[in-house]
Amino acid sequence: MGADIVTNTSEQVENVQEKAMEEALNTVMGIVNLLGLATAYGMSVWVTFISSYILAGQLPRQQFGVVQSKIYPVYFRAMAYSIGMALLGHL
């Protein structure tokens, strides 16, 4: 009878530990998902509505094109990483 109590107790402890690890992993993945989504959304709003509008109003057309050609590759790469992070956190 004592061996059964020890076995049941150790199984319950293992179940609690597994549930705690799963809960911690779900929390971390939720934060990763939120961080990726928020970063992607913030970047898109900034580049589309604020940065482009200000640059178009202040720079001559030729310089605006040069600046855009330098900004957009970095923007698209960062956007891909952010969306990838959001998708990773969603799994």
N, C-alpha and C positions, 0 to 999 in steps of 0.2 A: 504494500500500500504506500509506503514511503517513496518507493521508486516512481510510482505513478504520479505522486504529487510533484516530485522534482521534474519529471518529464513534462507534465502539464504546465508548470510554472515557467520552465525554460521555453516552451513553445509560445506561451503568451508573451513573454518578454521579447522573443524574436519577432512576433507579429506586430507588437507595438513599435519596435525599432524600424521595421520595414515601412510601417505606415508613416512614421515620423520622417524617414528619408524621402518617401514619395511626396509628402506634403512640402518639404523643403525644396525638392526639385521642381514641383509645380509652381511654387512661389518665385523661384529664380527664373524659370522659363516665362512666367507672366511678366516679370519685370523686363526681361530681354525683349519680349514681344512689344510691350508698351514703349520702350526706349527706341526700338527700331522704327515703329510706326510714327511716333512723335517727331523723330529726327527727319524722316522722309517728308512728313507733312509740313514741318517748319521750313525745311529747305525749299520745298516747292513753292510755298507762299512767298518766301523772301525773294527767290530768284525771279519768279514770274511777275509778281506785282510790284515789288519795291525796288529791287536792284535794277532791273531792266528799264523800268519807267524813269528812274533818276538818271541812269547812264544815258538813255536815249535823249533826254532833255538837256544834258550838260555837255555831251561830246559831239564833235562833228561826225558825220555819217561814217567816214573812213575809219576813224579811231574807234568808234562804237563797234564796228565789225571786228576789228582786231581784238578788242577787249572781250567781246562775246566768244571769239574763237579760242581764247585762252581760258575763259571761265567755264564754258559748257562741258568740255571733256572731264574736268574735275567734278563738276556738278553731277554729271551722269554716272560717274564712277562712285561717288559718295552716295548717290541715290540707290544704285544697285546694291551697295553694301548694306544700306539701311533697310531696304526691302528684304534682302536676304536674311538679315538679322531678325526682322519681324516674322518672317516665315519660319525661321529656325525656332523661335520662341513659341510659335503656334503649334508645333508638332507635339 
